[in-house]
Every structure is written in structure tokens, then in C-alpha cells.
Amino acid sequence: MSGHAAIAELAQTASKFRSSIVLQAENKYIDVKSILGLFTTLVGGKTYELHIHGPDAEQAKAEMLAVFAKHNLDVKLAE
């Protein structure tokens, strides 16, 4: 994974939205808008779950999934 570039792009993309965007990695929940949180969590080979709730959630889901895919990160949307 491209490390810094992926983290910066994820946080920047998340920050465009008013929705809450939270990444679940095993039993930890991280605010995707927090670069520091992402640094301590995004380690390769895990499956992540994305929780997105709010007024612009549909658009946020589409854009966030695109960024994860671009950086080859395995993520699925929580129901």
C-alpha cells in the first residue's frame, strides 16, 4: 500500500462530507477524517468495514469506496 498517499487521500475525501465516516478494523473504530487515527490503523492485510451515516452518505460511500479501491485496500460497507 502506498501509505502516506492513501491516508492523505482518504482523510481529504472524508473531510468533504458532512456524514460521519468511520472505519472499523477488527474491534477498533477510527474517524476517517483523522489522519492520525488512520496512521495507527491502516496496516496491510486487514479487512476493513466502513460505516457512513449522514445527509450525504450515498455520495460519500461512492467516493470513499473509489479511494479504497484505488489504493488496493480491502473494505466493505457496513449495512
SVG drawing of the C-alpha trace seen along z (x, -y; Angstrom):
<svg xmlns="http://www.w3.org/2000/svg" viewBox="-30 -19 34 29">
<polyline fill="none" stroke="black" stroke-width="0.4" points="0.0,0.0 1.2,-3.5 1.0,-4.6 1.1,-8.3 -0.7,-9.0 -3.5,-6.7 -4.0,-8.1 -3.9,-11.7 -6.4,-11.0 -8.8,-9.1 -8.8,-11.8 -9.2,-14.6 -12.0,-12.8 -13.8,-12.1 -13.5,-15.7 -15.5,-16.9 -18.6,-15.2 -20.8,-16.1 -21.6,-12.5 -19.9,-10.6 -17.3,-8.3 -15.9,-5.6 -13.6,-2.8 -13.8,0.4 -10.7,2.5 -11.4,5.6 -12.6,4.0 -11.3,0.5 -13.3,-2.4 -11.5,-5.2 -12.8,-8.5 -11.6,-8.5 -11.3,-12.3 -8.5,-11.9 -5.1,-11.4 -3.5,-10.3 -6.2,-7.6 -5.6,-6.3 -1.9,-6.1 -2.2,-3.8 -4.8,-1.6 -4.2,-1.2 -1.8,1.8 -1.9,4.1 -3.8,7.3 -6.8,6.5 -10.3,6.3 -12.0,3.0 -15.6,2.1 -16.8,-1.4 -19.7,-2.9 -21.1,-6.0 -24.2,-7.8 -25.5,-11.3 -27.1,-13.7 -24.6,-13.0 -23.9,-9.3 -24.7,-8.0 -22.2,-10.2 -19.7,-9.7 -19.9,-5.9 -19.3,-6.0 -16.2,-8.3 -14.7,-6.6 -15.0,-3.1 -13.3,-4.5 -10.4,-5.8 -10.0,-2.5 -10.1,-0.6 -7.5,-2.9 -5.1,-2.1 -5.9,1.6 -7.4,1.6 -10.0,4.2 -13.0,2.6 -16.7,3.4 -19.7,1.2 -21.4,1.9 -25.1,2.4"/>
</svg>
